[in-house]
Amino acid sequence: MTTAVQIKGVRFAGFIKALFCHAALIVLTLLLSPHTLVAHPAADATVAYFSREIEENPGRQALYRQRGIAYSNGSHYRLALADLERAEALGNPMAVAFDLGVLHYRMNNYDNARLYFDEVLRVNPNHLQCLEYRARLLRDSGHDAAAVNDFKRVFALQEKPDPGHYISVAEILRSTGTEGVDQALAILDAGTVKLGLTPQLQRYAMELELARGKPGAAVQRLWTLQPMLGASPEWKVDMGELMFKMSEPQQAVMWIQAASMQLKTLRITPARLELKERIDRLNTIVG
């Protein structure tokens, strides 16, 4: 009987140990994911882990690469550069080219970053992360046409692109003039087709419609957001503003009053105080 109990105890202890190891492996995997935006404590823990591993295996490229990524994520850029360059010397340089490109981008060394990104994309033209980083680099360094081309490739390859990237492209196109505004709207609408109705994209599209003197088109876009946002006072204020721009003062007053009455029933927050200021300004204008 005692032996049976002992065997069960050993099995249970083994199960607990395996469960703990599995959980630890999951946590470690998350920590090691390249370029995950982590807080400094997590980055420091990852650095400590790989520092111990490097002491035991000083010639392994992957260990220096992963510690370099952790340093980069923790904004320790000089230490990251030392580790990634060491990794570059220990094995296939292409294994660390993207990581060095990201590091130089974060350090605002755009020329160096682009050299690395270009080399990665020469070998693997559909490297999605690299395309996205190079698009951002090109945008930030003023190479607008090239940035738009890279972002368009990202949109084609990525299942759910970042809505902010669509707006980045729209802003670039908008800056080129009247024809660019039309192209910007086309990009935003393509984003809506791919991502579904997104307030972020529709609101920027409304801004563009107003910029080209088409408040009626902006109203139509705002109406598409009514099922999502129509119950909020913010949406009503937006509609009131657009009605005023369309020279419909009675409609404007109706929506502004509805928003004002609703706002009185809601808890005060900084955002709602700003909304009340918008209402007060509109009331002054509408009279």
C-alpha positions in Angstrom: 0.0 0.0 0.0 2.8 2.3 0.9 4.6 1.6 -2.3 1.5 2.4 -4.3 1.0 5.7 -2.6 4.7 6.5 -3.2 4.3 5.7 -6.9 1.3 7.9 -7.2 3.1 10.7 -5.3 6.0 10.4 -7.7 3.7 10.5 -10.7 1.9 13.5 -9.4 5.2 15.3 -8.7 6.3 14.5 -12.2 3.1 15.9 -13.6 3.5 19.1 -11.6 7.1 19.4 -12.7 6.2 18.9 -16.4 3.3 21.4 -16.1 5.7 24.0 -14.6 8.3 23.4 -17.3 5.6 23.8 -20.0 4.4 27.1 -18.5 8.0 28.3 -18.2 8.7 27.4 -21.9 5.6 29.4 -23.0 6.8 32.4 -21.0 10.3 32.1 -22.4 9.0 31.8 -25.9 7.0 35.0 -25.5 10.1 36.7 -24.2 12.2 35.6 -27.1 9.9 36.6 -29.9 11.9 39.0 -32.1 11.1 42.7 -31.8 8.2 42.2 -29.4 7.7 45.5 -27.6 8.4 44.6 -24.0 8.8 46.6 -20.8 12.3 47.1 -19.5 12.0 44.5 -16.7 11.1 41.8 -19.2 13.9 42.8 -21.5 16.3 42.8 -18.6 15.2 39.3 -17.6 15.7 38.1 -21.1 19.2 39.7 -21.2 20.1 38.0 -17.9 18.9 34.6 -19.3 21.0 34.9 -22.5 24.0 36.2 -20.6 24.1 33.0 -18.6 23.7 31.0 -21.8 26.5 32.9 -23.5 28.8 32.1 -20.7 28.3 28.4 -21.3 28.2 28.7 -25.1 30.3 31.7 -26.1 30.4 30.7 -29.8 26.7 30.4 -30.6 25.4 33.1 -33.0 21.8 32.7 -32.0 22.5 33.6 -28.3 24.2 36.9 -29.2 21.4 37.6 -31.7 18.6 37.0 -29.1 20.4 39.0 -26.4 20.9 41.8 -29.0 17.2 41.8 -29.8 16.4 42.0 -26.0 18.9 45.0 -25.6 17.3 46.7 -28.6 13.8 46.2 -27.2 15.0 47.7 -24.0 16.5 50.7 -25.7 20.0 49.7 -24.8 21.2 50.4 -28.3 25.0 50.4 -28.0 24.9 47.0 -26.2 22.5 45.8 -28.8 24.8 46.8 -31.6 27.8 45.1 -30.0 25.8 41.8 -29.6 24.3 41.9 -33.1 27.6 42.7 -34.8 29.2 39.9 -32.8 26.4 37.6 -34.0 27.0 38.8 -37.6 30.6 37.7 -37.3 29.9 34.3 -35.8 27.7 32.9 -38.6 25.6 33.7 -41.6 25.3 37.5 -41.7 21.8 37.3 -43.3 20.6 35.6 -40.1 20.9 38.9 -38.3 20.5 41.5 -41.1 16.9 42.3 -40.3 17.6 42.7 -36.6 20.5 45.1 -37.4 18.2 47.1 -39.8 15.6 47.4 -37.0 18.2 48.6 -34.5 19.7 51.2 -36.9 16.1 52.4 -37.6 15.5 52.8 -33.9 18.8 54.7 -33.6 17.7 57.0 -36.5 20.6 55.7 -38.6 18.4 55.6 -41.7 21.1 55.0 -44.3 22.5 52.0 -42.5 19.0 50.6 -41.7 18.1 50.8 -45.4 21.2 49.0 -46.5 20.2 46.1 -44.2 16.5 46.1 -45.2 17.4 46.3 -48.9 19.7 43.2 -48.5 17.0 41.2 -46.7 14.4 42.1 -49.3 16.8 41.3 -52.1 17.0 37.7 -50.8 13.4 37.5 -49.6 11.2 40.1 -51.4 8.1 39.1 -49.4 9.6 39.5 -45.9 6.6 41.2 -44.4 8.2 42.7 -41.3 11.1 44.0 -43.3 8.8 45.6 -45.9 6.8 47.3 -43.1 9.9 48.6 -41.5 11.4 49.8 -44.8 8.1 51.5 -45.6 8.2 53.4 -42.3 11.8 54.3 -42.8 11.2 55.6 -46.3 8.2 57.7 -45.0 10.3 59.1 -42.1 13.2 60.0 -44.4 11.1 61.7 -47.0 11.1 59.2 -49.8 7.4 59.4 -50.3 6.9 57.5 -53.5 9.0 54.6 -52.4 7.3 54.5 -49.1 3.8 54.3 -50.8 5.0 51.4 -52.9 6.3 49.5 -49.9 3.1 50.1 -47.9 1.0 48.9 -50.9 3.0 45.7 -50.9 2.4 45.3 -47.2 -1.3 45.8 -47.8 -1.3 43.1 -50.4 0.6 40.6 -48.3 -0.8 41.2 -44.9 -4.2 39.8 -43.9 -5.0 42.6 -41.4 -2.8 45.6 -42.0 -2.5 48.4 -39.4 -5.1 51.0 -40.1 -2.5 53.6 -39.2 -0.5 52.6 -42.2 -3.4 53.3 -44.6 -3.6 56.8 -43.0 0.2 57.2 -43.4 -0.1 56.5 -47.2 -3.2 58.8 -47.4 -1.2 61.6 -45.7 1.6 61.2 -48.2 -0.7 61.3 -51.2 -2.7 64.2 -49.8 0.4 66.3 -49.7 0.8 66.1 -53.5 -2.3 68.2 -54.3 -5.8 67.8 -55.5 -5.2 64.6 -57.5 -3.4 63.2 -54.4 -6.5 63.7 -52.3 -8.5 61.6 -54.7 -5.8 58.9 -54.5 -5.8 59.1 -50.7 -9.5 58.5 -50.5 -9.1 55.5 -52.8 -6.5 54.1 -50.5 -8.7 54.6 -47.4 -11.6 53.0 -49.2 -9.4 50.0 -50.1 -8.5 49.7 -46.5 -12.2 49.7 -45.5 -12.8 46.9 -48.0 -9.9 44.8 -46.5 -10.4 45.6 -42.8 -14.1 46.3 -42.7 -15.7 49.6 -41.6 -13.2 51.3 -39.3 -13.9 54.6 -37.6 -10.2 55.6 -37.8 -10.2 55.4 -41.6 -13.7 56.9 -42.1 -12.9 59.9 -40.0 -9.8 60.7 -41.9 -11.8 60.2 -45.2 -14.3 62.7 -43.9 -11.5 65.2 -43.3 -10.4 64.7 -46.9 -13.9 65.1 -48.2 -14.1 68.4 -46.4 -10.7 69.4 -47.7 -12.0 69.0 -51.3 -15.2 70.9 -50.5 -17.6 68.0 -50.3 -19.3 68.1 -47.0 -22.2 66.0 -48.3 -19.8 63.2 -49.0 -18.5 63.6 -45.4 -22.0 63.3 -44.1 -22.5 60.1 -46.0 -19.4 58.7 -44.5 -20.4 59.7 -41.0 -23.8 58.0 -41.5 -22.0 54.7 -42.2 -20.6 54.9 -38.6 -24.1 55.5 -37.1 -24.6 51.8 -36.2 -21.3 51.8 -34.3 -21.1 55.3 -32.8 -24.5 56.9 -33.3 -25.5 56.5 -29.7 -22.6 58.6 -28.5 -22.7 62.4 -28.0 -19.5 62.6 -30.0 -21.1 61.3 -33.1 -24.0 63.8 -32.7 -21.6 66.7 -32.4 -19.8 65.6 -35.5 -23.1 65.5 -37.4 -24.0 68.9 -36.0 -20.7 70.3 -37.3 -21.2 68.8 -40.7 -24.8 70.1 -40.9 -23.5 73.6 -40.2 -20.9 73.2 -43.0 -23.7 72.3 -45.3 -25.6 75.5 -44.4 -28.3 73.5 -42.5 -28.5 75.5 -39.3 -31.7 73.9 -38.0 -30.4 70.4 -38.5 -27.1 71.5 -36.8 -28.9 72.9 -33.8 -31.0 69.7 -33.5 -28.0 67.4 -33.3 -26.0 69.8 -31.0 -28.9 70.0 -28.6 -29.3 66.3 -28.6 -25.6 65.8 -27.8 -25.7 68.5 -25.1 -28.7 66.9 -23.3 -27.1 63.5 -23.4 -23.8 64.8 -22.1 -25.5 66.2 -19.0 -26.5 62.6 -18.0 -22.9 61.2 -18.3 -20.1 61.2 -15.9 -17.6 64.0 -16.4 -14.3 63.1 -18.0 -11.6 65.2 -19.7 -12.8 64.0 -23.1 -16.4 65.0 -22.3 -15.2 68.4 -21.0 -13.5 68.9 -24.4 -16.7 67.8 -26.2 -18.7 70.4 -24.1 -16.3 73.1 -25.3 -16.9 72.0 -28.9 -20.6 72.3 -28.2 -20.3 75.7 -26.7 -18.3 76.9 -29.7 -20.9 75.6 -32.1 -23.7 77.2 -30.2 -21.9 80.5 -30.4 -21.5 80.1 -34.2 -25.0 78.8 -34.9 -26.5 81.5 -32.7 
